[in-house]
Amino acid sequence: MSVQKSGGRLSDSQVTDITLSGALAMAAFILITPLIVGFRDPYRLDFAAFAVYGVLTIVVVLAAAVPAWRASRLEVVEALQYE
């Protein structure tokens, strides 16, 4: 199901896909960085790091989603006529 056909709402499978993609990207970053940098010590992940990354992820998603949601509520013809 496409996002456009569902009225701009994400289905459960799309949310799951986004969540898993983010987790896999973070895991790949953690595994690949020592190969590039040459050491592993700075990338210790504890609860505080996960909390900070979680909060930052939520802020970034909201910073992108709120303007996109507002723009999706506009009528294109009215917005173009306003200019």
N, C-alpha and C positions, 0 to 999 in steps of 0.2 A: 504494500500500500504506500503510495507516495504521500508526502507531507501535504501537498496541495489538495489532494482529493479528501484528506481527512480534516480539512478546515484549518490547517496550520498547527494542529496538535500532533505531538509525537506519540507513536504507539508504544506499547510496553517493550516490544522487541527492539525498537529503535533506541529507546533509553538504555536497554541492556547492552546493545551494541556499542553505544557511545561510552558507557561505563567501562566495559571490557577493553575497548580500544585505549582509553586513558590509562588503565592499569597496565596493559601490555606495553604502552609507550614508556611509562615510568620504569618498568622493569627492564626494558631494553636500554634505556638511558643509564640505569645503574650498572648493568652488565657491560656495556660498551665503553663507558667513560674510563675505567681503569686501563683499558687497552690503549686508549688515546693519551691519557695523562701519565700513566705509568705507576700509579699508586692508588690504594683503595681507602685509606683512612678517612678523608673528609666526607665520605658518603655514608656515614653511619646513620641509619634511619631508626629513630626511636619514636615514642609516642608523640613527643612535642613536634618533631619534624612532620609526622603525618597530620597532626592537627593544623599546623601552619599551612602545609600544602593543601589540605582540604578547604580551609577558609579561603585561601587565595584562588582555588579552583572555583568555588562558589561565587566569589566576587567577579571573577573574569567572565563566567557564564552569564551572570546577571547583567554585567556591563554590556554584553553583546546581545542578550535576549530582550531586554527591556526596550531599547530603541527599535529593534526589529519587530517586536510585538506591536508597538505604537504605529510603526510604518505600515504594518499589515492591516490596520484598522482604517486607513485612509482610502478614500475613493480616488482612483488615479485621475479621472477626468476632472474632478473638483480641484485636486491639487495642481493640475496643469493649468486650469482656468484661472486660478488664483494668481499665478505668475503673470 
